[in-house]
């Protein structure tokens, strides 16, 4: 029958997983018994999504099977999430556009799957943390299906997919660097993950849903999704930080914070949706705080002048715009999804005392400084003046646009990623060690090429003056 062939087409990419334990759940809420479902499932946009699954998801599954372990487990969840979204796209074609509460319930099957991926990144880290984080963060791109109009607080679907991939790429790049000369299977996995979204999902959305999902005005109202088939694994308890999360600018009225997609849709109408990334809310900005002083704090003045290492316990976590000119991000511990999205070229960003966190700066700013941070990652677009790293340990910086100058001072361990538009950046270093710069390979699909900046020098007194040359290293 026609419907049976369609189901088989969807299952083709993941059939091999069925015997591997914990197989992918392929029919979440789909009911192919009716003629309407058959017609929707044979729509060109749905068939194109089947092709995306069989080609792009199939490729990353093939790579994951060669690696096995947690990498295969999380890749199965990625496949399950794409299958869940396909089921929702079929249902959208037969369903009236719901209200916000109804939309949250409608998208719950997809959110449940993404939360399973997020749960794998929690707890004690294993050797594949970067794989797990890249896969988990990438699934926020699937929230494009929640777009309900230009006033809903989300980016347009194409832009949302591209923006969501940026945070995942921070971790997939780390996989590429770690395994580029060690294991081709891991390199293939990371490349396949990226191509699933760019150009895969992005081009699919561009071709079929550039303005968002199209609901059926003559369709049936949203109903609760059908339960999965007997024997399907139940979703795990909600993790502490669901992938599709949103922090309200107001305290929650309930004792339990709402989690997942429902929290997103609860705030769609107010425009405060974060689409999986924590944004700065109005009450976090200095101009709206009742305790604003209008002056640089004494703590900040002290930390800039003292030589004693600062301890993050000395101050509370802070992320705010001060006096309309300076973003202060301070004492953030273990926060992997910090985002500054509303910024301009006259503002600066000062990051102080943060540890084990990742900050994304979306847009052009005048200057960025990272001071006294440990295990800190920063992804930024453009800076007008300079990007400064001072008194830090183990930082990773990714430039997605341009930066005239990058300076590294009194820092141990710095991994700097430059894109093709920032290769003319002037890099200055002082009292620093273990500085590595990653640049794109010669070909568009080439691996990153790592360059270690010298930290030892020879000084020879010749003809009345000293001549300084870097010490060349040969050997391991």
Secondary structure, 3 states (H helix, E strand, C coil): CHHHHHHHHHHHHHHHHHHHCCCCCCCCCCCCCCHHHHHHHCCHHHHHHHHHHHHHHHHHHHHHHHHCHHHHHHHHHHHHHHHHHHHHHHHHCCECCCCHHHHHHHCHHHHHHHHHHHHHCCCCCCCCHHHHHHHHHHHHHHHHHHCCCCCCCCCCHHHHHHHHHHHHHHHHHHHHHHHCCCCHHHHHHHHHHHHHHHHHHHHHHHHHCCCCCCCCCCCECCCCCCCCCCCCCCCCCCCCCCCCCCCCCCCCCCCCCCCCHHHHHHCHHHCCCCCCCECCCHHHCHHHCCCCCCCCCHHHHHHHHCCCCCCHHHCCCEEEEECCCEEEEECCECCCCEEECCCCCCCEEEEECCEEEEEEEEEEEEEEEEECCEEEEEEEEEEEEEEEEECCEEEEEEECCCEEEEEEECCEEEEEEECHHHCCCEEEEECCEEEEEEECCCCCCCCCEEEECCCCEEEEEECCEEEEEECCCCCC
